[in-house]
Amino acid sequence: MTSVLLVGWRPKAIAALRRLGAEVTCALRPGDDDSAAPGQRPHRTVRVADPAGAESVLAGLARQGLRPGDFDVVCSQQEFTMVTAAAIGGDRSWMPLATAMNLRDKQLQKLRIRQAGLRVADTWPVDDIRDLRVPAYPSVLKPLAGAGARDTVVLGGPAAADLARERLLEARKRGPWLLERFMPGHEHAIDGVVRDGRLRHLGISRYQSNLIRMTDGAYMLYVAQDRDEHPELYRQGGELAEAAMRALGHTDGVFHLEAFLDEQGFIFSECGGRICGGKADVMAELKFGVDLHDEWARAVLRRPAGRRRPGRAGSYAHGWLPLPAGRLVSAPDREQIAARPGVREAHVWLHPGDRVVDPRTSSGAGLGTVLIEGDTVADVERDFGDLVTWVQDESKVDQDG
């Protein structure tokens, strides 16, 4: 039996590893596993203060008389614990440390993509926000290793740059940052599986609105694109994904790549070596016939890739349910949301008394997430819009709380 150390709580990853016969130890925060189903529990838990901190994970292991070398594989399926797992795993890591860094640090990532001759935005490092100089407008300022569009802002001119500098200094977020030229194309998500450097599975979704527009109140919604209806989109997306994985050194595993589409084709934006959040995994299994968690576990355990099953007809989309920032007083529950038109699955993570994060500051903020199904793209976009309006009308948020 292969012994695996999973850094960071991921119940579906644990279940996938267990189904393939692995013995799983998970380093997690206290409380992460409170509501886990039996099949999603690891064989052994190591409770740590910060799964993204190497010191915290190593100390937690040592307190139980363990070290990374005691495991056959050390891995992660989380954005913020990927580099930690690769660093402490050494030759037991499921991913080389250099690859993990390429998949996290945006400046390194875009350097590798540019060196490979792929289309990518011009970028400029900003080591200290006090020294912000914008060579071209509009540009986008973002963290080097963030997630979910947090702390990402469009700088349309000198006044916007001055305001961003002032706000970040007040928040004591001096940097480093990455500044990149604004890309005007329509944003897409390219999710898939790569094995031995070759693309094995691929699914493409179109964002209803580009992520950066969330700062203006746009909704976060991924709409699956049918392969038969968009063969050229899939040809270009497949070529970009395979070339990008090769440039980043990501030869075995899953990926979530974002790219802008203009009249010349795709322009690389960002890429993570993990499964997209929300209901992307469920959508991939239903629409594209790919179990991304199983494929991730197969790559970790060095097993052959699985077979792609026939996808379902119809349209699918998954998105987040935004609410205004404040203290949640009341909101529809999972069962009520699941009963709404078009909703296939729903997950609610906020409860009365919880703080609601401003959806304009993070793509993963809101009451919860849903998977929508319908006959056409217009159906799922309409049903999602109606659902958001209904949820907001039925919810009460104390915006002063």
Secondary structure, DSSP 8 states (H G I E B T S, - for coil): --EEEEES--HHHHHHHHHTT-EEEEEE-TTTTTT--GGGS-SEEEE-S-TT-HHHHHHHHHHTT--GGGSSEEE--STTTHHHHHHHHGGGBSS-HHHHHHTT-HHHHHHHHHHTT--B--EEEESSGGG---SSSSEEEEETT--TTTT-EEE-SHHHHHHHHHHHHHTT----EEEEE---SEEEEEEEEEETTEEEEEEEEEESS-GGGGGGT---EEEE--TTT-HHHHHHHHHHHHHHHHHHT--SEEEEEEEEEETTEEEEEEEESS--STTHHHHHHHHS---HHHHHHHHHTT----------SSEEEEEE----SEEEEE---HHHHHTSTTEEEEEE---TT-EE--TTT-TT-SSEEEEEEESSHHHHHHHHHHHHHHHHHH-EEETT-
